[in-house]
Amino acid sequence: MRQGNGCRSAGRARLALVVLCCATVCRCAGSPGAEDVDGTADGSGDEGGAIEALDTEDVPDAPDDPGPDGVPDVPPADAPPDDAGRDVFDAPDEGLADEAGGDGPVEDGDDAGAVCSGIRDDALGPWPWHRQAPYAIDGYSLAPWFAAHGYAPPGGSEILVGRVVAGVGQPAYQLYDLSGSAFSFDFWPASTVKLLAAAGALDFLAELGLTGDATVTMRYDDGTVFTRRVRDIYTPAIAVSSNADYDRCVEIAGFDRLNTVFLSPERDLPATVIQRRYGYAGSLRVSPALEFVEGSRTASVPRRVGTGDYACPREGNCANLFELLNALRRVVLHDEIPDAERFDLAPQDVLGLQTALADAPSFFEPAILDRFGADAVIYNKPGYVPGDDILDHGVVVDLSSGERYLVAVSVPETTSSEAELSAFVGQALSAVLSFDAARAMPWQYDAGIPIRVQLDDGGVVGERRRMLFTVEAPGADRLRFWTDTWFLGEASGGPCFTFTYDYQRGGERLLVVQASSGGVPVGYRALAVSVPPP
C-alpha cells in the first residue's frame, strides 16, 4: 500500500500562498471533483488524488509506452555534458590544504590598494544558467557523507538536493547531487513532466494575450469537441496527474512550439523533450483547432502538426532532475526570483500552479514529516510507472523556521520502493543540513554592485597553476571566492581587491565572487574563466 499524504493544509511561509483544505474530505479548494478526473486507483485511467492511484500512471492509458528503454544515455544536442569539464565527482579537485591536500590561497589581499586602474574583465562570455549548472552543483560531498554514516543509496538511483539561502536581491541555492546524477537521463520521467506541459501551454496563451482564465474549445479530427477553462485543465494535470489533461496541455502548447520555444536553451530548458501522449497510446504531434474566449478577447489557432525531430527516441519524453527541479523552483519562487528567470505567467496562474503543486501527493512526504513535522509544506510533482521508475521533485518549506529546501529524486521501481525513496531523501537532507552553509557556494543570478575580475597567470608552483585575481567591487569591503563550488577564501579592503590562488586543474572554470559591505552581501557575480593547465 502506498503512503498518501491526504489533503495537505498548506501555508506559504515566505511564498504568499495559502491552500485551505477541508478537514474530513480529501478535496481541496480549486481541485476537481471525482467526476472531473480521468481515472482513479481502480485502474480505470489516470491517477486519483492519493498515492494509491499512482500505480496506474501512464501504463494502462499508454500500453505501448516503452518507458526508459528508448531514452538516450546522453543528453540531446544542447544539453550540458554529464561531467561538464569536471574530471571526477567522487573526489575534490580544489580546496584548502586541510581539505584536499592543495596549497589553497596564497594571500587574502587584506592590504589591497584602494583603486583599480584600467583592469580587464576576463570573463569568457555570458554563461546561461543551464551552462553554469554542472559547475555550480556539488557532485562530490554526498557520497562520502553516505559512506561515513553507513548508508547505501538504492542501486540505480539519482538525486539532486539543496537548500535555499539568502542571496543578493533574490534567493540563492546550495545544491548537491550524487556523482553528477542531476544531469542523468537514465530514468523514465513519467508524470514529472506534466508541470512543464502546463507551463508551456500558459506560455503559448501569454503569446496570444490570454491567461488560464480563458475557455478553450478543442475540435478534434474525429469530430469530438472538448470545451473547458484552461485552469481546469492544468490543475488536474498536476494535482491528480490526469493523463488526458496533460495531453490537452501539450495540444494547447503545440508540439513544435513546446519543444523549440519553451523547452529551449533560451528558457534554460535545453535538454527536456516532451512528445509522448499519456492518455492513450500515440504521439502528440497533432494539435486540434483551438478557439479561445477570455472576457472580450478571442483567439483562434488552426490545427497544427509537429514535424520536428528532438533527439528523444520512440516519440518519448526525456528530462533530467536538474531541469525538472529548476522549472518547479521557478514556479514556486516566482515572486522572489529575477524577471529574467520567470515564466510568462499571469498572477492568477502562478497561484494556480502553486496550489496544484501543493495539492499533489508526495513520495518523500514521510521523510519531510519526520524531519520538519506535520506543518511542513511540499510543492511537488511525482511520477510512477511500474517496471520503470519512481520519481518526485519539489520545494519543501519548513514553516517552523522558514527554511526552504529543494529535492529531486528517482529510484528504479523494480528494485526499490516508495519507502526507500523517502529514506534516500531523508538521508540526503541530513547530509545537506550537516554541511557548512557558510562555506557552501551560493548560486544565483548576477546582482548588486558591478564586479569586474582580471586574472593573471602567476606560473606553475609545484603541481599547481598560480592565478592572480584583481577584482574591482565599488562599495564593497570584503569579497568571498568559489570555484566550481569550492570555497577558495576571502579578501578584504576595497574597492580594489587582490587574491592569489593555486589551481590543481586548468580549463574552463566557474568563478563566483560575492561582495559584502559591513557584513551584508551587496554584489554577486558568476563568471566563466580560463585557467591554464599546471
Secondary structure as GFF3:
##gff-version 3
##sequence-region A 1 534
A	DSSP	beta_strand	10	11	.	.	.	ID=ss1
A	DSSP	beta_strand	18	19	.	.	.	ID=ss2
A	DSSP	three_ten_helix	34	36	.	.	.	ID=ss3
A	DSSP	three_ten_helix	51	56	.	.	.	ID=ss4
A	DSSP	three_ten_helix	67	70	.	.	.	ID=ss5
A	DSSP	alpha_helix	97	100	.	.	.	ID=ss6
A	DSSP	beta_strand	105	107	.	.	.	ID=ss7
A	DSSP	alpha_helix	129	136	.	.	.	ID=ss8
A	DSSP	beta_strand	137	138	.	.	.	ID=ss9
A	DSSP	alpha_helix	142	148	.	.	.	ID=ss10
A	DSSP	beta_strand	158	166	.	.	.	ID=ss11
A	DSSP	beta_strand	171	177	.	.	.	ID=ss12
A	DSSP	three_ten_helix	181	183	.	.	.	ID=ss13
A	DSSP	three_ten_helix	190	193	.	.	.	ID=ss14
A	DSSP	alpha_helix	194	207	.	.	.	ID=ss15
A	DSSP	beta_strand	215	219	.	.	.	ID=ss16
A	DSSP	beta_strand	225	229	.	.	.	ID=ss17
A	DSSP	alpha_helix	231	239	.	.	.	ID=ss18
A	DSSP	alpha_helix	243	253	.	.	.	ID=ss19
A	DSSP	alpha_helix	255	257	.	.	.	ID=ss20
A	DSSP	pi_helix	258	262	.	.	.	ID=ss21
A	DSSP	three_ten_helix	265	267	.	.	.	ID=ss22
A	DSSP	beta_strand	286	287	.	.	.	ID=ss23
A	DSSP	beta_strand	289	294	.	.	.	ID=ss24
A	DSSP	beta_strand	297	301	.	.	.	ID=ss25
A	DSSP	beta_strand	304	305	.	.	.	ID=ss26
A	DSSP	three_ten_helix	313	315	.	.	.	ID=ss27
A	DSSP	alpha_helix	321	332	.	.	.	ID=ss28
A	DSSP	three_ten_helix	339	341	.	.	.	ID=ss29
A	DSSP	alpha_helix	347	359	.	.	.	ID=ss30
A	DSSP	alpha_helix	365	372	.	.	.	ID=ss31
A	DSSP	beta_strand	377	384	.	.	.	ID=ss32
A	DSSP	beta_strand	389	398	.	.	.	ID=ss33
A	DSSP	beta_strand	403	412	.	.	.	ID=ss34
A	DSSP	alpha_helix	418	434	.	.	.	ID=ss35
A	DSSP	beta_strand	447	448	.	.	.	ID=ss36
A	DSSP	beta_strand	452	461	.	.	.	ID=ss37
A	DSSP	beta_strand	464	472	.	.	.	ID=ss38
A	DSSP	beta_strand	478	483	.	.	.	ID=ss39
A	DSSP	beta_strand	486	492	.	.	.	ID=ss40
A	DSSP	beta_strand	496	503	.	.	.	ID=ss41
A	DSSP	beta_strand	507	517	.	.	.	ID=ss42
A	DSSP	beta_strand	520	531	.	.	.	ID=ss43
###
